[in-house]
Amino acid sequence: MDTQYYKKKLEDELKLLTKELKTVGRINPDNPNDWEATGNPETNQDDDHSDLNDNADDQEEFRERNAILTDLEIRFNNVKNALKKIDEDNYGICKECGEDIEKERLEANPAAETCIKHKK
């Protein structure tokens, strides 16, 4: 298997995911391995002149950003794990059965952890 080919694909995807994550969040200053959504829904809560509708809109936007961030962060971590497996020379091995993951599966999802048979 040409792991360098998949490494390049994964590194490119990691760059894209990082760019997308930055549009909805930032790295948590207290935990550099974690991302947090930006746009705190509490920003205008203490303002006596704040509009309740604006506050509701802010909270809804924050929830949406947080949901998007969560999905992106899961993918980001999967890609990082796949890159780590390449470095450890155990990339492309199904975590369920220990068999090689099909090339077609890795082409579609280079961060796949299981073969087609064990796909969730």
C-alpha distance (Angstrom), angle and dihedral (degrees) to the residues before:
residue distance angle dihedral
M1 . . .
D2 3.78 . .
T3 3.79 99.0 .
Q4 3.80 91.8 174.0
Y5 3.80 88.8 63.4
Y6 3.80 90.9 53.7
K7 3.80 91.6 42.0
K8 3.80 89.6 57.8
K9 3.81 91.7 47.9
L10 3.80 90.9 48.9
E11 3.81 93.6 46.7
D12 3.82 90.0 50.9
E13 3.80 90.3 49.3
L14 3.81 91.0 48.1
K15 3.81 90.0 54.8
L16 3.79 91.1 49.6
L17 3.81 92.4 47.1
T18 3.81 91.1 48.8
K19 3.80 89.9 52.2
E20 3.82 91.2 49.0
L21 3.81 92.6 46.0
K22 3.80 90.1 53.9
T23 3.81 89.9 58.1
V24 3.82 92.0 61.7
G25 3.78 104.3 23.7
R26 3.75 151.5 -1.9
I27 3.77 137.9 -122.9
N28 3.78 109.6 -82.1
P29 3.83 106.1 -109.0
D30 3.82 89.8 -147.1
N31 3.82 94.0 50.2
P32 3.81 117.2 25.7
N33 3.83 90.2 -165.9
D34 3.80 91.1 62.5
W35 3.79 134.9 69.7
E36 3.79 125.9 -148.6
A37 3.77 130.4 -162.3
T38 3.77 117.4 -106.7
G39 3.76 124.5 -135.9
N40 3.78 104.1 66.1
P41 3.82 109.1 -140.6
E42 3.81 89.9 -143.4
T43 3.81 95.7 62.5
N44 3.80 96.6 104.0
Q45 3.78 99.4 25.4
D46 3.82 95.1 101.5
D47 3.79 95.0 47.5
D48 3.82 109.8 105.7
H49 3.80 88.8 -150.1
S50 3.77 96.1 50.8
D51 3.75 117.5 123.4
L52 3.80 117.4 -124.2
N53 3.79 90.5 -139.0
D54 3.80 90.8 53.1
N55 3.79 89.9 50.2
A56 3.80 91.2 50.0
D57 3.81 90.1 48.8
D58 3.81 90.8 49.5
Q59 3.79 91.6 50.7
E60 3.80 92.6 48.0
E61 3.80 91.4 49.1
F62 3.81 90.3 49.7
R63 3.82 91.3 51.4
E64 3.80 90.7 50.1
R65 3.80 92.3 48.2
N66 3.79 90.2 47.6
A67 3.82 91.9 51.8
I68 3.80 91.7 49.3
L69 3.80 90.7 46.0
T70 3.81 91.8 51.0
D71 3.82 92.3 54.1
L72 3.81 92.5 45.9
E73 3.80 92.2 46.6
I74 3.81 91.8 53.2
R75 3.80 90.1 52.4
F76 3.83 90.7 44.1
N77 3.81 91.0 54.0
N78 3.81 92.3 46.1
V79 3.80 90.4 53.6
K80 3.81 91.5 47.7
N81 3.81 89.7 50.5
A82 3.81 91.1 50.3
L83 3.81 90.3 51.5
K84 3.79 89.3 50.3
K85 3.81 89.8 52.2
I86 3.80 89.8 53.2
D87 3.80 89.5 53.3
E88 3.82 89.9 48.6
D89 3.83 92.7 47.9
N90 3.80 94.7 -119.9
Y91 3.80 100.4 101.8
G92 3.78 119.2 137.0
I93 3.79 96.4 27.3
C94 3.82 118.3 128.3
K95 3.79 110.0 -117.6
E96 3.82 90.3 -147.1
C97 3.79 104.2 48.9
G98 3.81 105.5 9.9
E99 3.81 92.7 -123.6
D100 3.79 124.3 129.2
I101 3.79 115.2 -83.7
E102 3.79 110.2 -118.8
K103 3.80 116.4 -98.7
E104 3.82 90.2 -127.1
R105 3.80 89.9 56.2
L106 3.80 92.8 49.2
E107 3.80 90.3 47.9
A108 3.80 90.2 54.4
N109 3.80 94.1 40.4
P110 3.82 116.3 11.5
A111 3.82 89.5 -173.4
A112 3.83 93.1 57.7
E113 3.79 113.0 138.3
T114 3.79 98.0 -169.5
C115 3.77 139.3 45.1
I116 3.79 120.0 -109.0
K117 3.81 91.1 -95.1
H118 3.82 91.5 58.1
K119 3.80 97.6 38.2
K120 3.79 108.4 132.4
